[in-house]
Amino acid sequence: MSEKKQNTIKDEIRELVSLAGFEEAKGLTVAQAAHHLCVSVARLHQMRLAGKGPKYHREDGRLLYSPLSVMAFRAKNSINQKKYKRI
């Protein structure tokens, strides 16, 4: 991977973490992760159960996604990125 692409991904990760309003260690809820991936909560659950979604962990009985894993999954799989353009 080129250095320019790595820097772009790092910038997107920082933006995701700041938009989510969470420290990286806490994680994103299922609804927040689905929003950032531009998929429904149900679709994210389906991907998780099939073993094809971003990495997750459980904390105090809650299912949480690391902002880094969500961003990496989005960059790797390009989910709906062309459909939604930034203004």
Residue pairs with C-beta under 8 A, 6 or more apart in sequence:
9 71
9 72
9 75
12 71
12 75
13 67
13 68
13 71
13 72
16 36
16 67
16 70
16 71
17 23
17 24
17 67
17 68
19 36
20 28
20 32
20 36
20 67
22 28
22 67
24 66
24 67
24 68
26 64
27 57
27 59
27 64
27 65
27 66
27 67
28 36
28 64
28 65
28 66
28 67
28 70
29 62
29 63
29 64
29 65
30 41
30 44
30 45
30 63
30 65
31 41
32 65
33 44
33 54
33 65
33 70
34 40
34 41
34 43
34 44
36 70
36 71
36 74
37 44
37 54
37 70
37 73
37 74
37 79
37 80
38 79
38 80
38 81
38 83
38 84
39 47
39 79
39 80
44 53
47 53
48 56
53 73
54 65
54 66
54 69
54 70
54 72
54 73
54 74
55 65
55 66
55 69
55 73
56 63
56 64
56 65
56 66
56 69
57 63
57 64
57 66
58 64
73 79
74 81
